[in-house]
């Protein structure tokens, strides 16, 4: 068994850091030309990019015990952001937290939040008028923030949503410069970036700790996720400390609003560019819903809407990369990978791979038929990660995306502003760099003619 061959050697000091940071997504795609397992160096760290679904499954699922989270998720920035929550904890700590948090994400419990999602979306669009020009990404960030705060804390933050959203946006900015010397220094030295980040984290901490203290004091079950987390007991009767609650809340706070908002934003962007898909989307809404609002019971009927959501996450996966660090040396695809190597897998690359998806750059929701689902390698599509550490909130996210698409799509469609180009910023997640500016248009009345694809 031999070492996997390098993709690019890069510079003597920095390795491939400069090339990666200059054109992150292009670099990831070019490395695939070297094979399904390629080796490189980031400063002093050995890294392997892996692209084949079978190899991804080996790392994330079948041999998951040999891997911990990558160094980037163990950076001071990220640790300050989400602490030792489900996203970053390891070993027995992670297992305990997962046991405690799991009941809060039972499908029956999560389904109860469907009405909240529809109500908040309806309230938001009640002030929209045809001809309005809006940044649909900002609107989706605001909406999903309000929903996650309501479902987490049973609190309404409509008046403060913009402020909280700005603080969260400021906190994720440092991750746009990962793999640079500046990012490494900002992580370890009291630079202006580091100080701003810690101030922002302090603002969020103040809100979260205050709500936790008030809830502990009252002892009330508000029917929200925080109540479930507060009530959760381990096998020995122990419960989460305030710090553990804070870390889990911050993980859910961030993952529960930004990733969903990004999928919605990219979905509206894709629909605006593909009128034939948009027409089928509207036809389904007319046939299934008519003039009434969607409910959780409609999710299983809104099959084409779900396909739009899945296809949007295929083309623009919010978490475009997944990282692990090898504990021990291991073999993969005939190559030897040394211990402590950083292993990176990219939904962005694998989900655009023509070996698994015909016309991979085309927005084609109809591809998500039962036939593709049955024939596709399991890890050719993994927007929620996989294995024992798959996203605990994946059902919550999919329910929210489908319900919000349906609620908004019943009344409006969007056209892109021609003087506002949209570009992708691969920071901690796959964001539109300068937003997505659209013009709001009233939907033409539906005819309910059932002009839908055969699913």
VOPAGU-2260 file (C-alpha; in pm, 1 decimal, decimal comma):
REM VOPAGU-2260
SITE   aa  ch    i         X         Y         Z
SITE  UNK   A    0       0,0       0,0       0,0
SITE  UNK   A    1     147,2     335,6    -105,5
SITE  UNK   A    2      90,9     695,3      -5,0
SITE  UNK   A    3    -166,0     879,0    -214,2
SITE  UNK   A    4      -6,7    1111,6    -464,9
SITE  UNK   A    5      -8,1    1487,4    -408,9
SITE  UNK   A    6    -246,8    1714,6    -595,9
SITE  UNK   A    7     -33,5    2028,2    -584,4
SITE  UNK   A    8     278,7    2086,8    -380,1
SITE  UNK   A    9     232,0    2460,0    -333,0
SITE  UNK   A   10     494,7    2677,2    -170,3
SITE  UNK   A   11     769,7    2555,9      62,0
SITE  UNK   A   12     629,9    2745,5     361,9
SITE  UNK   A   13     252,4    2755,3     311,3
SITE  UNK   A   14     186,8    2448,9      99,3
SITE  UNK   A   15    -138,8    2497,8     -95,2
SITE  UNK   A   16    -291,8    2755,0     138,7
SITE  UNK   A   17    -262,6    3042,4    -107,8
SITE  UNK   A   18    -415,5    2849,8    -399,4
SITE  UNK   A   19    -695,9    2716,3    -181,1
SITE  UNK   A   20    -787,1    3055,1     -42,4
SITE  UNK   A   21    -764,1    3235,0    -377,7
SITE  UNK   A   22   -1021,7    3010,3    -548,0
SITE  UNK   A   23   -1158,4    2763,9    -293,8
SITE  UNK   A   24   -1427,9    2592,7    -499,5
SITE  UNK   A   25   -1219,4    2589,1    -816,9
SITE  UNK   A   26    -925,6    2441,5    -626,1
SITE  UNK   A   27   -1147,8    2166,8    -483,2
SITE  UNK   A   28   -1272,6    2081,7    -832,3
SITE  UNK   A   29    -925,0    2085,4    -991,8
SITE  UNK   A   30    -789,8    1849,7    -727,9
SITE  UNK   A   31   -1048,9    1592,7    -830,9
SITE  UNK   A   32    -860,0    1558,3   -1161,2
SITE  UNK   A   33    -579,6    1384,8    -967,2
SITE  UNK   A   34    -811,0    1103,2    -855,3
SITE  UNK   A   35   -1054,7    1016,9    -578,8
SITE  UNK   A   36    -789,5    1046,7    -303,8
SITE  UNK   A   37    -536,9    1329,0    -327,3
SITE  UNK   A   38    -278,2    1450,4     -80,8
SITE  UNK   A   39    -149,8    1802,2     -12,9
SITE  UNK   A   40      -7,0    2017,5     262,1
SITE  UNK   A   41    -158,4    2315,5     442,8
SITE  UNK   A   42     132,8    2480,3     622,7
SITE  UNK   A   43     255,8    2194,5     846,4
SITE  UNK   A   44     -55,9    1975,6     817,1
SITE  UNK   A   45     -99,9    1682,8     579,2
SITE  UNK   A   46    -443,0    1686,7     418,0
SITE  UNK   A   47    -629,0    1444,9     193,6
SITE  UNK   A   48    -925,0    1536,3     -23,1
SITE  UNK   A   49   -1150,4    1238,7     -94,0
SITE  UNK   A   50   -1419,9    1238,1    -359,1
SITE  UNK   A   51   -1572,8     893,1    -405,3
SITE  UNK   A   52   -1893,6     809,6    -213,1
SITE  UNK   A   53   -1755,2     473,2     -96,8
SITE  UNK   A   54   -1451,0     640,8      57,2
SITE  UNK   A   55   -1666,6     911,7     214,6
SITE  UNK   A   56   -1885,9     642,3     368,5
SITE  UNK   A   57   -1576,4     472,1     511,8
SITE  UNK   A   58   -1470,9     791,7     692,9
SITE  UNK   A   59   -1811,9     917,2     804,8
SITE  UNK   A   60   -1985,8     590,4     881,2
SITE  UNK   A   61   -1822,2     247,9     864,1
SITE  UNK   A   62   -1492,7     348,9    1029,1
SITE  UNK   A   63   -1611,8     664,0    1206,6
SITE  UNK   A   64   -1440,6     567,5    1534,0
SITE  UNK   A   65   -1100,0     635,5    1377,7
SITE  UNK   A   66   -1181,8    1001,8    1313,8
SITE  UNK   A   67   -1241,7    1316,1    1513,1
SITE  UNK   A   68   -1345,4    1659,4    1392,1
SITE  UNK   A   69   -1089,7    1844,5    1181,2
SITE  UNK   A   70    -852,9    2111,2    1313,8
SITE  UNK   A   71   -1062,1    2391,2    1161,6
SITE  UNK   A   72   -1354,3    2301,5    1390,5
SITE  UNK   A   73   -1119,1    2292,2    1689,0
SITE  UNK   A   74    -987,0    2643,6    1626,5
SITE  UNK   A   75   -1026,6    2908,1    1899,6
SITE  UNK   A   76   -1274,6    3093,4    1676,7
SITE  UNK   A   77   -1504,1    2795,0    1638,8
SITE  UNK   A   78   -1468,3    2682,2    1999,0
SITE  UNK   A   79   -1569,4    3030,7    2112,3
SITE  UNK   A   80   -1864,4    3023,0    1875,9
SITE  UNK   A   81   -2024,3    2687,2    1963,7
SITE  UNK   A   82   -1813,7    2563,2    2254,6
SITE  UNK   A   83   -1831,1    2189,9    2320,2
SITE  UNK   A   84   -2171,2    2127,8    2164,5
SITE  UNK   A   85   -2282,1    1842,1    1940,7
SITE  UNK   A   86   -2096,8    1983,5    1642,6
SITE  UNK   A   87   -1753,2    1984,0    1808,1
SITE  UNK   A   88   -1754,3    1749,5    2109,1
SITE  UNK   A   89   -1597,4    1404,5    2089,7
SITE  UNK   A   90   -1609,3    1062,3    2253,7
SITE  UNK   A   91   -1817,3    1005,8    2564,7
SITE  UNK   A   92   -1900,7    1376,8    2596,8
SITE  UNK   A   93   -2058,4    1373,6    2250,8
SITE  UNK   A   94   -2244,2    1047,7    2316,2
SITE  UNK   A   95   -2395,1    1187,5    2638,0
SITE  UNK   A   96   -2499,1    1514,2    2473,7
SITE  UNK   A   97   -2652,1    1329,7    2180,5
SITE  UNK   A   98   -2855,2    1109,3    2417,4
SITE  UNK   A   99   -2978,3    1412,6    2607,5
SITE  UNK   A  100   -3064,0    1614,0    2297,4
SITE  UNK   A  101   -3221,8    1337,6    2087,2
SITE  UNK   A  102   -3574,4    1349,2    2240,8
SITE  UNK   A  103   -3601,1    1718,7    2154,6
SITE  UNK   A  104   -3572,2    1624,6    1787,1
SITE  UNK   A  105   -3827,2    1346,5    1779,3
SITE  UNK   A  106   -4037,0    1385,7    1463,4
SITE  UNK   A  107   -4361,7    1423,7    1653,9
SITE  UNK   A  108   -4212,4    1700,8    1866,2
SITE  UNK   A  109   -4058,6    1880,1    1566,5
SITE  UNK   A  110   -4379,2    1855,2    1363,3
SITE  UNK   A  111   -4551,9    2070,8    1623,4
SITE  UNK   A  112   -4339,4    2364,7    1505,2
SITE  UNK   A  113   -4481,3    2356,8    1152,3
SITE  UNK   A  114   -4755,6    2603,9    1239,0
SITE  UNK   A  115   -4497,5    2846,5    1380,7
SITE  UNK   A  116   -4299,2    2832,2    1056,5
SITE  UNK   A  117   -4601,6    2903,7     838,3
SITE  UNK   A  118   -4729,9    3179,9    1069,7
SITE  UNK   A  119   -4395,9    3362,2    1073,8
SITE  UNK   A  120   -4358,0    3337,5     696,2
SITE  UNK   A  121   -4713,8    3468,5     646,8
SITE  UNK   A  122   -4647,4    3759,2     880,1
SITE  UNK   A  123   -4325,1    3849,1     699,9
SITE  UNK   A  124   -4473,2    3857,4     350,3
SITE  UNK   A  125   -4788,0    4043,2     458,8
SITE  UNK   A  126   -4602,7    4372,5     401,9
SITE  UNK   A  127   -4454,4    4273,5      65,4
SITE  UNK   A  128   -4588,1    4437,4    -247,0
SITE  UNK   A  129   -4535,8    4372,3    -616,7
SITE  UNK   A  130   -4245,9    4583,8    -739,7
SITE  UNK   A  131   -4056,0    4576,2    -409,0
SITE  UNK   A  132   -3682,7    4523,8    -445,0
SITE  UNK   A  133   -3542,5    4303,9    -169,8
SITE  UNK   A  134   -3234,5    4105,3     -79,9
SITE  UNK   A  135   -3398,0    3764,2     -58,8
SITE  UNK   A  136   -3099,4    3621,2     129,9
SITE  UNK   A  137   -3134,7    3884,2     402,0
SITE  UNK   A  138   -3509,2    3821,0     418,4
SITE  UNK   A  139   -3460,6    3446,0     455,2
SITE  UNK   A  140   -3193,6    3496,2     722,5
SITE  UNK   A  141   -3429,3    3719,3     916,7
SITE  UNK   A  142   -3721,2    3477,8     882,9
SITE  UNK   A  143   -3531,3    3164,5     985,0
SITE  UNK   A  144   -3372,5    3351,7    1275,3
SITE  UNK   A  145   -3715,5    3446,5    1408,8
SITE  UNK   A  146   -3833,3    3086,6    1368,9
SITE  UNK   A  147   -3533,3    2928,3    1540,6
SITE  UNK   A  148   -3557,0    3170,8    1833,9
SITE  UNK   A  149   -3929,3    3098,8    1870,3
SITE  UNK   A  150   -3883,6    2721,9    1853,6
SITE  UNK   A  151   -3573,1    2723,9    2075,0
SITE  UNK   A  152   -3684,6    2976,2    2336,8
SITE  UNK   A  153   -4056,3    3032,3    2272,9
SITE  UNK   A  154   -3956,6    3397,0    2231,0
SITE  UNK   A  155   -4048,4    3647,6    1962,8
SITE  UNK   A  156   -3751,9    3854,2    1843,8
SITE  UNK   A  157   -3908,1    4025,7    1543,7
SITE  UNK   A  158   -3804,4    4362,6    1679,1
SITE  UNK   A  159   -3445,7    4249,0    1738,8
SITE  UNK   A  160   -3398,8    4006,9    1449,9
SITE  UNK   A  161   -3192,0    4243,5    1238,2
SITE  UNK   A  162   -2957,9    4318,8    1528,7
SITE  UNK   A  163   -2911,9    3952,4    1619,3
SITE  UNK   A  164   -2867,2    3869,4    1251,8
SITE  UNK   A  165   -2592,5    4131,5    1216,4
SITE  UNK   A  166   -2411,6    3994,2    1520,7
SITE  UNK   A  167   -2424,8    3639,0    1384,5
SITE  UNK   A  168   -2307,2    3756,5    1042,2
SITE  UNK   A  169   -2014,4    3933,9    1206,4
SITE  UNK   A  170   -1925,0    3615,4    1393,3
SITE  UNK   A  171   -1898,2    3400,8    1080,3
SITE  UNK   A  172   -1692,3    3653,5     881,7
SITE  UNK   A  173   -1353,9    3526,9    1010,1
SITE  UNK   A  174   -1425,4    3188,0     851,1
SITE  UNK   A  175   -1418,7    3348,4     506,1
SITE  UNK   A  176   -1040,8    3376,7     543,3
SITE  UNK   A  177    -966,1    3020,3     656,3
SITE  UNK   A  178    -640,3    2871,9     530,0
SITE  UNK   A  179    -455,0    3201,8     542,9
SITE  UNK   A  180    -175,2    3313,2     771,5
SITE  UNK   A  181    -398,0    3600,3     887,7
SITE  UNK   A  182    -666,4    3351,7     996,1
SITE  UNK   A  183    -410,5    3150,6    1191,6
SITE  UNK   A  184    -279,4    3464,5    1364,3
SITE  UNK   A  185    -632,4    3591,3    1435,6
SITE  UNK   A  186    -702,5    3257,3    1605,4
SITE  UNK   A  187    -407,0    3287,5    1838,6
SITE  UNK   A  188    -328,7    3654,3    1893,6
SITE  UNK   A  189    -541,0    3945,9    2025,9
SITE  UNK   A  190    -583,7    4099,7    1680,3
SITE  UNK   A  191    -868,1    4347,1    1602,1
SITE  UNK   A  192   -1054,1    4063,8    1425,9
SITE  UNK   A  193   -1023,0    3844,3    1733,0
SITE  UNK   A  194   -1142,8    4121,4    1962,6
SITE  UNK   A  195   -1445,4    4199,7    1743,1
SITE  UNK   A  196   -1533,3    3831,7    1729,0
SITE  UNK   A  197   -1519,9    3795,0    2107,1
SITE  UNK   A  198   -1733,7    4105,9    2158,0
SITE  UNK   A  199   -1996,0    3963,7    1923,2
SITE  UNK   A  200   -1984,0    3625,8    2098,3
SITE  UNK   A  201   -2030,5    3804,1    2430,3
SITE  UNK   A  202   -2346,5    3974,4    2305,0
SITE  UNK   A  203   -2498,2    3642,5    2203,8
SITE  UNK   A  204   -2385,2    3476,0    2528,6
SITE  UNK   A  205   -2560,8    3745,6    2730,5
SITE  UNK   A  206   -2890,6    3673,7    2555,1
SITE  UNK   A  207   -2861,8    3296,0    2583,7
SITE  UNK   A  208   -2750,9    3282,4    2948,9
SITE  UNK   A  209   -3025,4    3528,4    3048,5
SITE  UNK   A  210   -3294,7    3315,2    2887,2
SITE  UNK   A  211   -3155,6    2994,2    3041,6
SITE  UNK   A  212   -3146,6    3154,9    3388,0
SITE  UNK   A  213   -3502,0    3285,6    3356,0
SITE  UNK   A  214   -3628,5    2946,8    3243,6
SITE  UNK   A  215   -3450,5    2757,7    3523,0
SITE  UNK   A  216   -3596,6    3002,2    3772,6
SITE  UNK   A  217   -3953,6    2969,1    3646,4
SITE  UNK   A  218   -3943,4    2593,1    3590,0
SITE  UNK   A  219   -4206,0    2630,8    3317,7
SITE  UNK   A  220   -4228,6    2396,0    3021,6
SITE  UNK   A  221   -4282,3    2635,8    2732,6
SITE  UNK   A  222   -4312,8    2360,2    2474,8
SITE  UNK   A  223   -3989,1    2468,3    2305,7
SITE  UNK   A  224   -3655,6    2297,0    2244,1
SITE  UNK   A  225   -3495,1    2466,2    2544,6
SITE  UNK   A  226   -3758,8    2314,4    2774,5
SITE  UNK   A  227   -3676,3    1971,5    2636,1
SITE  UNK   A  228   -3303,6    2025,1    2684,0
SITE  UNK   A  229   -3354,9    2154,1    3039,4
SITE  UNK   A  230   -3568,9    1853,9    3130,7
SITE  UNK   A  231   -3342,4    1593,9    2970,2
SITE  UNK   A  232   -3180,3    1351,2    3214,1
SITE  UNK   A  233   -2902,3    1103,8    3152,4
SITE  UNK   A  234   -2912,7     744,9    3276,8
SITE  UNK   A  235   -2756,4     853,7    3607,6
SITE  UNK   A  236   -3009,2    1136,3    3654,8
SITE  UNK   A  237   -2764,6    1412,7    3565,2
SITE  UNK   A  238   -2868,5    1706,5    3348,0
SITE  UNK   A  239   -2694,9    1965,1    3131,6
SITE  UNK   A  240   -2507,9    2246,0    3302,3
SITE  UNK   A  241   -2568,9    2607,6    3197,7
SITE  UNK   A  242   -2249,9    2593,7    2992,1
SITE  UNK   A  243   -2358,5    2275,6    2813,8
SITE  UNK   A  244   -2697,7    2428,9    2744,9
SITE  UNK   A  245   -2531,4    2740,2    2609,3
SITE  UNK   A  246   -2310,9    2536,3    2375,0
SITE  UNK   A  247   -2600,4    2326,3    2244,0
SITE  UNK   A  248   -2821,8    2632,1    2203,5
SITE  UNK   A  249   -2548,7    2814,5    2010,5
SITE  UNK   A  250   -2499,8    2512,2    1784,5
SITE  UNK   A  251   -2873,5    2495,9    1713,3
SITE  UNK   A  252   -2894,6    2875,5    1691,1
SITE  UNK   A  253   -2638,3    2888,6    1413,5
SITE  UNK   A  254   -2710,1    2564,2    1229,7
SITE  UNK   A  255   -3085,0    2604,0    1272,2
SITE  UNK   A  256   -3111,1    2932,3    1095,4
SITE  UNK   A  257   -2820,0    3000,7     861,1
SITE  UNK   A  258   -2808,4    2671,9     672,7
SITE  UNK   A  259   -3185,8    2671,8     620,6
SITE  UNK   A  260   -3181,0    3034,0     508,9
SITE  UNK   A  261   -2906,2    2957,8     259,0
SITE  UNK   A  262   -3098,5    2667,8     103,6
SITE  UNK   A  263   -3407,0    2888,2      70,4
SITE  UNK   A  264   -3202,2    3173,4     -78,4
SITE  UNK   A  265   -3039,4    2954,0    -339,9
SITE  UNK   A  266   -3374,4    2789,1    -416,8
SITE  UNK   A  267   -3534,6    3126,1    -496,8
SITE  UNK   A  268   -3228,0    3216,6    -703,4
SITE  UNK   A  269   -3255,4    2894,6    -905,1
SITE  UNK   A  270   -3632,6    2922,6    -949,0
SITE  UNK   A  271   -3593,6    3278,2   -1081,0
SITE  UNK   A  272   -3360,3    3143,9   -1351,5
SITE  UNK   A  273   -3573,6    2842,6   -1445,3
SITE  UNK   A  274   -3931,3    2945,3   -1527,0
SITE  UNK   A  275   -4032,3    2596,5   -1638,7
SITE  UNK   A  276   -3943,8    2457,8   -1294,3
SITE  UNK   A  277   -4114,0    2752,5   -1126,8
SITE  UNK   A  278   -4432,8    2683,8   -1325,9
SITE  UNK   A  279   -4441,4    2320,7   -1209,6
SITE  UNK   A  280   -4374,9    2436,7    -852,9
SITE  UNK   A  281   -4671,5    2674,6    -865,4
SITE  UNK   A  282   -4891,8    2407,9   -1025,0
SITE  UNK   A  283   -4821,3    2172,0    -735,5
SITE  UNK   A  284   -4902,0    2440,6    -479,5
SITE  UNK   A  285   -5233,0    2510,3    -655,7
SITE  UNK   A  286   -5324,5    2142,6    -678,1
SITE  UNK   A  287   -5229,1    2047,3    -323,0
SITE  UNK   A  288   -5315,0    2363,7    -131,9
SITE  UNK   A  289   -5553,4    2573,1    -336,6
SITE  UNK   A  290   -5604,1    2892,9    -136,7
SITE  UNK   A  291   -5532,6    2750,4     209,0
SITE  UNK   A  292   -5204,0    2767,5     399,3
SITE  UNK   A  293   -4976,8    2461,8     406,7
SITE  UNK   A  294   -4959,9    2238,1     711,5
SITE  UNK   A  295   -4720,9    1965,9     823,5
SITE  UNK   A  296   -4963,2    1709,1     681,6
SITE  UNK   A  297   -4901,6    1854,6     333,4
SITE  UNK   A  298   -4527,4    1789,1     337,3
SITE  UNK   A  299   -4571,6    1436,8     203,5
SITE  UNK   A  300   -4793,9    1569,5     -76,2
SITE  UNK   A  301   -4560,0    1851,6    -182,3
SITE  UNK   A  302   -4326,2    1609,9    -356,9
SITE  UNK   A  303   -4205,8    1846,7    -628,5
SITE  UNK   A  304   -4140,3    2118,5    -369,8
SITE  UNK   A  305   -3926,1    1870,5    -177,4
SITE  UNK   A  306   -3740,6    1787,6    -500,3
SITE  UNK   A  307   -3666,9    2159,4    -545,9
SITE  UNK   A  308   -3525,7    2169,0    -192,9
SITE  UNK   A  309   -3308,1    1861,1    -251,6
SITE  UNK   A  310   -3183,0    1987,9    -586,5
SITE  UNK   A  311   -3099,7    2329,5    -437,4
SITE  UNK   A  312   -2894,5    2159,3    -165,6
SITE  UNK   A  313   -2724,1    1946,0    -429,5
SITE  UNK   A  314   -2612,7    2246,1    -632,7
SITE  UNK   A  315   -2546,9    2479,0    -337,6
SITE  UNK   A  316   -2485,2    2266,0     -26,6
SITE  UNK   A  317   -2474,9    2503,8     273,0
SITE  UNK   A  318   -2198,1    2295,1     431,8
SITE  UNK   A  319   -1983,7    2261,6     119,5
SITE  UNK   A  320   -1707,1    2070,7     300,1
SITE  UNK   A  321   -1686,5    1818,4     585,4
SITE  UNK   A  322   -1362,5    1763,2     775,2
SITE  UNK   A  323   -1217,4    1491,2     995,8
SITE  UNK   A  324    -878,3    1410,2    1148,8
SITE  UNK   A  325    -746,1    1054,0    1146,8
SITE  UNK   A  326    -659,3     914,0    1488,7
SITE  UNK   A  327    -459,5     619,9    1351,1
SITE  UNK   A  328    -309,3     542,5    1012,3
SITE  UNK   A  329    -557,8     379,1     776,9
SITE  UNK   A  330    -581,3     237,6     426,1
SITE  UNK   A  331    -823,3     369,9     166,5
SITE  UNK   A  332    -851,0     289,5    -203,4
SITE  UNK   A  333    -511,5     119,8    -208,5
SITE  UNK   A  334    -336,5     414,4     -37,3
SITE  UNK   A  335    -187,7     457,9     308,1
SITE  UNK   A  336    -302,4     767,4     494,4
SITE  UNK   A  337     -95,6     859,7     801,8
SITE  UNK   A  338    -233,6     933,4    1146,3
SITE  UNK   A  339    -332,8    1295,5    1221,6
SITE  UNK   A  340    -399,9    1364,3     852,0
SITE  UNK   A  341    -680,2    1611,3     787,6
SITE  UNK   A  342    -944,1    1441,7     573,1
SITE  UNK   A  343   -1181,3    1660,4     372,9
SITE  UNK   A  344   -1493,9    1555,4     185,2
SITE  UNK   A  345   -1688,5    1798,6     -30,3
SITE  UNK   A  346   -2060,7    1779,1    -103,8
SITE  UNK   A  347   -1988,1    2062,4    -347,5
SITE  UNK   A  348   -1761,8    1836,7    -557,1
SITE  UNK   A  349   -1930,1    1497,9    -517,1
SITE  UNK   A  350   -2278,3    1639,9    -575,7
SITE  UNK   A  351   -2153,0    1797,8    -902,4
SITE  UNK   A  352   -1976,8    1479,1   -1016,8
SITE  UNK   A  353   -2099,5    1361,1   -1361,8
SITE  UNK   A  354   -2031,6    1000,9   -1259,4
SITE  UNK   A  355   -2329,8    1021,9   -1025,1
SITE  UNK   A  356   -2544,6    1302,3   -1165,0
SITE  UNK   A  357   -2625,6    1349,2   -1532,5
SITE  UNK   A  358   -2587,3    1713,6   -1640,8
SITE  UNK   A  359   -2452,9    1791,5   -1293,1
SITE  UNK   A  360   -2465,5    2171,4   -1327,4
SITE  UNK   A  361   -2828,9    2175,4   -1438,9
SITE  UNK   A  362   -3109,4    2264,6   -1197,4
SITE  UNK   A  363   -3334,4    1964,0   -1258,6
SITE  UNK   A  364   -3555,9    1871,6    -960,8
SITE  UNK   A  365   -3714,2    1586,1   -1157,2
SITE  UNK   A  366   -3392,2    1390,5   -1117,5
SITE  UNK   A  367   -3500,6    1312,6    -758,7
SITE  UNK   A  368   -3731,6    1031,7    -852,7
SITE  UNK   A  369   -3748,0     701,6    -672,2
SITE  UNK   A  370   -3523,5     552,9    -940,0
SITE  UNK   A  371   -3235,0     789,2    -865,4
SITE  UNK   A  372   -3279,2     755,3    -491,2
SITE  UNK   A  373   -3247,4     377,4    -524,1
SITE  UNK   A  374   -2951,0     376,2    -765,2
SITE  UNK   A  375   -2741,0     661,2    -623,8
SITE  UNK   A  376   -2441,4     564,2    -405,9
SITE  UNK   A  377   -2532,9     651,3     -48,9
SITE  UNK   A  378   -2271,6     924,6      -4,5
SITE  UNK   A  379   -2295,5    1082,0    -348,5
SITE  UNK   A  380   -2542,4    1319,7    -183,1
SITE  UNK   A  381   -2474,4    1414,6     178,1
SITE  UNK   A  382   -2583,1    1773,9     254,8
SITE  UNK   A  383   -2652,2    1677,8     617,4
SITE  UNK   A  384   -2327,7    1485,0     666,3
SITE  UNK   A  385   -2360,7    1119,0     755,8
SITE  UNK   A  386   -2284,4     835,8     990,7
SITE  UNK   A  387   -2338,4     862,1    1365,5
SITE  UNK   A  388   -2269,1    1237,6    1347,5
SITE  UNK   A  389   -2525,4    1319,5    1082,0
SITE  UNK   A  390   -2711,8    1642,9    1151,1
SITE  UNK   A  391   -2959,1    1590,3    1435,2
SITE  UNK   A  392   -3188,0    1859,1    1293,2
SITE  UNK   A  393   -3222,0    1731,9     935,5
SITE  UNK   A  394   -3596,4    1664,7     964,5
SITE  UNK   A  395   -3652,5    2007,9    1120,3
SITE  UNK   A  396   -3459,4    2169,4     833,7
SITE  UNK   A  397   -3637,6    1985,0     552,3
SITE  UNK   A  398   -3978,8    2052,4     704,4
SITE  UNK   A  399   -3897,8    2420,7     738,4
SITE  UNK   A  400   -3761,7    2454,2     384,0
SITE  UNK   A  401   -4065,1    2287,2     223,8
SITE  UNK   A  402   -4319,3    2479,3     433,7
SITE  UNK   A  403   -4154,3    2817,0     373,6
SITE  UNK   A  404   -4115,6    2757,0       0,0
SITE  UNK   A  405   -4483,4    2666,2     -17,6
SITE  UNK   A  406   -4606,6    2955,7     198,1
SITE  UNK   A  407   -4412,6    3222,3      10,1
SITE  UNK   A  408   -4451,1    3059,2    -330,9
SITE  UNK   A  409   -4829,9    3065,1    -300,8
SITE  UNK   A  410   -4829,4    3444,9    -323,1
SITE  UNK   A  411   -4510,1    3558,5    -489,4
SITE  UNK   A  412   -4242,3    3488,5    -746,4
SITE  UNK   A  413   -3908,4    3666,7    -782,0
SITE  UNK   A  414   -3705,5    3805,1   -1070,3
SITE  UNK   A  415   -3334,3    3873,1   -1034,0
SITE  UNK   A  416   -3217,4    4234,1   -1061,9
SITE  UNK   A  417   -2995,4    4240,7   -1373,3
SITE  UNK   A  418   -2752,5    4497,6   -1232,2
SITE  UNK   A  419   -2674,4    4285,5    -924,1
SITE  UNK   A  420   -2448,2    3988,4   -1006,8
SITE  UNK   A  421   -2463,9    3697,2    -763,2
SITE  UNK   A  422   -2140,3    3529,1    -656,5
SITE  UNK   A  423   -2062,5    3248,6    -413,8
SITE  UNK   A  424   -1858,8    3302,8     -97,1
SITE  UNK   A  425   -1733,7    2975,1      53,9
SITE  UNK   A  426   -1687,1    3083,0     416,0
SITE  UNK   A  427   -1805,9    2859,8     699,9
SITE  UNK   A  428   -2099,5    2790,1     469,4
SITE  UNK   A  429   -2181,1    2854,9     104,6
SITE  UNK   A  430   -2312,8    3212,3     110,3
SITE  UNK   A  431   -2408,6    3462,7    -160,7
SITE  UNK   A  432   -2124,7    3713,9    -128,9
SITE  UNK   A  433   -2329,8    4031,4    -176,0
SITE  UNK   A  434   -2675,7    3890,9    -124,9
SITE  UNK   A  435   -2937,5    3803,7    -388,1
SITE  UNK   A  436   -3132,5    4111,7    -500,3
SITE  UNK   A  437   -3476,3    4039,3    -646,0
SITE  UNK   A  438   -3792,1    4215,0    -755,0
SITE  UNK   A  439   -4108,1    4084,5    -591,1
SITE  UNK   A  440   -4387,2    3990,0    -831,3
SITE  UNK   A  441   -4740,0    3869,0    -764,0
SITE  UNK   A  442   -4799,9    3513,0    -872,1
SITE  UNK   A  443   -5044,0    3464,4   -1156,8
SITE  UNK   A  444   -5363,1    3292,8   -1035,3
SITE  UNK   A  445   -5340,6    2915,4   -1046,3
SITE  UNK   A  446   -5551,8    2705,1   -1276,1
SITE  UNK   A  447   -5510,9    2378,4   -1088,9
SITE  UNK   A  448   -5464,9    2187,2   -1414,8
SITE  UNK   A  449   -5225,9    1937,8   -1260,2
SITE  UNK   A  450   -4945,8    2004,6   -1509,8
SITE  UNK   A  451   -4689,8    1826,1   -1296,0
SITE  UNK   A  452   -4423,8    1572,0   -1383,7
SITE  UNK   A  453   -4501,6    1208,2   -1320,4
SITE  UNK   A  454   -4323,9    1136,2    -992,4
